Amino acid sequence: MVGFQFRSAVVACAALLLLASCSSPPASAPGSSGADEVSGPVVVFAAASLTEAFTALGDEFEARHPGASITFNFGSSAALAQQIAAGAPADVFAAANRAAMGVVSEAGMVRGEPAVFARNSLRIAVPAGNPAGITGLADFARRDLTVALCAPEVPCGALSTQVFETAGISPAPDTLEQDVKAALVKVEQDEVDCALVYRTDITAAAGQVDGIDFPGATEAVTDYPIAALTGAPNPTAAEAFGDFVRGSDGRAELAALGFDVG
């Protein structure tokens, strides 16, 4: 009888141990997306107009993933696309228009489908106080003014060309800049009377320049796509950064700087 009771107790204990093991959470599978798995250097090529937003997002991403370190290469989307297509090592590309992303996609260097995460439009930038008395797009055709535009091959220049063609205006630029930040600097340093830049750049330079709206600006917009790259040295972190930019915190930061994220 004692032997029977002992065997019954052993069986009961075994059953309890089996039940406990079934209810315990499974160990994390290799390759799961835990925060501790996002680590190492991440190289992001991004449009110049994303400088302020991505710098802030990069700091937040690193705070969430202490093992990760982001390096940004900001510049003209067209130039960055050519660099990537030529083999420049990068994990992520964020462009200021679809055409620049298309160059990278056609080269077979994009993982999956690029995702549009923001949109932007143009606004007239003038030195603080608007000393030249700029009132609208027609002023860009005046020969007595000093005008800065983005070069037509870069996204802000392509969008500017569209705006002027729609308005029936032939601008007379004194300088064609290779990215939107370079055009904005001309205004900040009072080297030109006006420039056509993204409205987000005027928001970022508040207090240094003034912005002037013009009819038709909201009908001419540019999309910002982002993608992880096939040759990414750090594919896990590349995907994580793209997800972060498209997530609620990324959208909030972009919206605060004037990007359309709707």
Secondary structure, DSSP 8 states (H G I E B T S, - for coil): -HHHHHHHHHHHHHHHHHHHHHHS-----TT---GGG--EEEEEEEEGGGHHHHHHHHHHHHHH-TTEEEEEEEE-HHHHHHHHHTT---SEEE-SSHHHHHHHHHTT-B-S--EEEEEEEEEEEEETT-TT---SGGGGG-TTS-EEEE-TTSHHHHHHHHHHHHHT-----SEEESSHHHHHHHHHTT-SSEEEEEHHHHHHTBTTEEEE--TTGGGSEEEEEEEEBTT-SSHHHHHHHHHHHHSHHHHHHHHHTT-B--
